[in-house]
């Protein structure tokens, strides 16, 4: 409703609204998330603050990768996919240069924190 003016940044990253389909309920779920921009590709970081389990939004998009994204007032249907190991290795240093707190989250957990690329569909 605010076009991104209420919460424009989280952890030094701009914010988007991600709408997924609940993997159990089939209901639409919308969550505000900080994202990193790789050119024109939004990249999500499934850190959950370094918690031992993946965030629910990540589990939802694993089950159904067709998502809707709102950046500012722009709505986009997108397809989510997990970054490959090579893509993640190239993206992490760039993400940490902008948002160093994610290094603490990586150190706090034993799981690999997935990076998710959002591509047009």
C-alpha positions as CSV (number, residue, x, y, z in Angstrom):
1,X,0.0,0.0,0.0
2,X,2.9,2.4,0.8
3,X,4.9,1.5,-2.3
4,X,7.8,0.5,-0.1
5,X,7.9,3.8,1.8
6,X,7.1,2.3,5.3
7,X,10.0,-0.2,5.5
8,X,12.3,0.6,2.6
9,X,15.3,-1.3,4.0
10,X,16.2,-4.3,6.2
11,X,19.8,-5.1,7.1
12,X,21.1,-2.5,4.7
13,X,19.1,-4.1,1.8
14,X,16.0,-2.8,0.0
15,X,12.7,-4.5,0.7
16,X,10.4,-6.4,-1.5
17,X,7.1,-8.2,-0.9
18,X,7.3,-11.9,-1.8
19,X,4.0,-13.8,-2.2
20,X,4.3,-17.6,-2.1
21,X,1.7,-20.4,-2.1
22,X,1.6,-22.3,1.3
23,X,3.0,-25.8,0.8
24,X,0.5,-27.3,3.2
25,X,-2.5,-25.0,3.0
26,X,-2.4,-23.8,-0.6
27,X,-3.1,-20.2,0.7
28,X,-1.2,-17.2,-0.6
29,X,1.4,-15.9,1.9
30,X,3.1,-12.5,1.6
31,X,6.3,-11.6,3.5
32,X,8.5,-8.5,3.4
33,X,12.1,-9.5,2.7
34,X,15.4,-7.7,2.2
35,X,17.0,-8.5,-1.1
36,X,20.2,-8.1,-3.0
37,X,20.2,-6.9,-6.6
38,X,22.4,-8.8,-9.1
39,X,21.9,-6.6,-12.1
40,X,18.1,-6.9,-12.7
41,X,17.8,-10.1,-10.7
42,X,16.5,-9.9,-7.1
43,X,18.4,-12.3,-4.8
44,X,16.8,-13.5,-1.6
45,X,18.8,-14.7,1.4
46,X,17.1,-17.5,3.3
47,X,19.0,-16.9,6.5
48,X,16.2,-16.7,9.1
49,X,18.8,-15.0,11.3
50,X,21.0,-18.1,11.4
51,X,18.3,-20.3,12.7
52,X,18.8,-24.1,12.3
53,X,15.8,-24.4,9.9
54,X,15.0,-22.7,6.6
55,X,12.4,-20.0,6.8
56,X,8.8,-20.9,5.8
57,X,8.8,-18.7,2.8
58,X,11.8,-20.7,1.4
59,X,10.1,-24.0,2.0
60,X,7.0,-22.7,0.3
61,X,8.9,-21.7,-2.8
62,X,10.7,-25.0,-2.9
63,X,7.3,-26.6,-3.2
64,X,6.0,-24.0,-5.7
65,X,8.5,-21.8,-7.3
66,X,6.0,-19.6,-9.1
67,X,5.8,-16.4,-6.9
68,X,4.6,-12.9,-7.1
69,X,7.0,-10.0,-6.2
70,X,6.3,-6.4,-5.4
71,X,9.1,-3.9,-5.5
72,X,7.9,-0.5,-4.7
73,X,4.6,-0.2,-6.7
74,X,5.8,-2.7,-9.4
75,X,4.2,-6.1,-9.3
76,X,6.0,-9.0,-11.1
77,X,5.2,-12.7,-11.6
78,X,8.5,-14.4,-11.1
79,X,10.0,-17.9,-10.9
80,X,12.3,-18.7,-7.9
81,X,15.3,-20.9,-8.1
82,X,18.1,-21.7,-5.7
83,X,21.4,-20.4,-6.8
84,X,23.9,-23.0,-7.9
85,X,27.1,-23.5,-5.8
86,X,29.1,-21.4,-8.3
87,X,26.5,-18.6,-8.4
88,X,26.3,-18.5,-4.5
89,X,30.2,-18.5,-4.3
90,X,30.2,-15.4,-6.6
91,X,27.3,-13.7,-4.9
92,X,28.2,-14.1,-1.2
93,X,31.2,-11.7,-1.2
94,X,29.1,-9.0,-2.9
95,X,26.2,-9.5,-0.5
96,X,28.6,-9.3,2.6
97,X,30.1,-6.1,1.2
98,X,26.7,-4.4,1.4
99,X,25.2,-6.3,4.4
100,X,28.0,-7.8,6.6
101,X,25.5,-9.0,9.3
102,X,24.8,-12.0,7.1
103,X,28.3,-13.3,8.0
104,X,27.1,-13.6,11.6
105,X,24.1,-15.6,10.5
106,X,26.2,-17.9,8.4
107,X,28.5,-18.5,11.4
108,X,25.6,-19.1,13.7
109,X,24.1,-22.1,11.8
110,X,25.4,-25.4,10.5
111,X,23.0,-25.3,7.5
112,X,23.9,-23.8,4.2
113,X,22.0,-20.6,3.8
114,X,20.3,-20.7,0.4
115,X,20.4,-17.8,-2.0
116,X,17.3,-17.6,-4.2
117,X,17.3,-15.9,-7.6
118,X,14.0,-14.4,-8.8
119,X,13.6,-14.6,-12.6
120,X,10.8,-13.4,-14.9
121,X,8.2,-15.9,-15.8
